Amino acid sequence: MSDRRLLCVLLSLTLFSLLQGDTEGAFEPCPGQYCGRIIDDDGKTGDCGACPRGFNTNGTACLECSSSPDLYDWLYLGFMAFLSLITHWFFIDLFAKRDRKSIFFLCLSAFVESTSAAIFSLLASKPQGSLSLTSCKTKQIADWYTIFFNPKPDYVNTIHCTQEAVYPLYTIVLMYYALSVGLLFLFRPIISHQFCDGQGRNSTYAAMYFLPCLAVVHALFGGLIYYSYPYITLTISVLSTAAVLAKNKITHIGQLVKSKRHTIIIMAHWLAHAYGILAVTQLRDPSVHGPMFALVLAPVSFFLLTHSFTEPSKFKTP
């Protein structure tokens, strides 16, 4: 009886070793950083290649992404959405000839267009029909540029493994810009004709140029923007604040308070500055990072306090 048991154990170990060896052969690591094998419902594996959209590779097989975007990712998506909205408002204010009624309706139209495009983009992404997102974790800047990491195992033939390793941060922004263009054609001409006496024409034409430009910039430099957008926000906010105050010759707080238009513009800059601080700190330590939001007042305060020392008329030329 003991001999039979010993024989059964030996046969089991042999069979396990054979199966283990087959499994390792079937799941041999793929070459390159972003190649993987697709595993079908029957457990069969394909050749190494690009993983489908919504999947990522562990170096061997394609695994479906099941993570959720963290705060930094959501702030990045918000940055890309606000970038187009603020550009809309800039050109509307530039071309509306200070007509308050036209500016209000056109800005409202741009807000509705951008908000609707953002909502539709979220609803169309996984899980479909929900405002939440299923995403792959972004680990490094190379994840944004998988096209540069297609391997050549034999130094001759290339295995094309280009995929969206940062799903859905890359495609959802392009989807947002495409929907923005469509909604622009749907709403803006009607609003411009019915409520603004045609004053929205130039800002509409401008949007037809800058929206595709923003899409191209994202397609080429999305990874760089992803890792630098908090500092871009802070820098642009400071420089734009100084430009607004200098252009309108605002030298003390009384002038700023009297003009509703300038007050709204400066408050928008404060919100942008706070957004940048939130993106940089992500409030990891609220007791330390919370008081940093008081810095939103620093650019305006510094400009007004130091303006008297930099007034060109006070400098005598020989």
Secondary structure, DSSP 8 states (H G I E B T S, - for coil): -HHHHHHHHHHHHHHHHHHHHHHHHHT---SSSS-BB-B-TTS-B--SB---TTEEESSSBEEE--B---HHHHHHHHHHHHHHHHHHHHHHHHHSTT-HHHHHHHHHHHHHHHHHHHHHHHHHSSSTTSSS--B----SGGGG-GGGG---TTSSS-------TTTTTTHHHHHHHHHHHHHHHHHHHHHHHHHSTTTTHHHHHHHHHHHHHHHHHHHHHHHHHHHHHHHHHHHHHHHHHHHHHHHTT--SHHHHHH-HHHHHHHHHHHHHHHHHHHHHHTTSSHHHHGGGGGGGGHHHHHHHHHGGGS-GGGS---
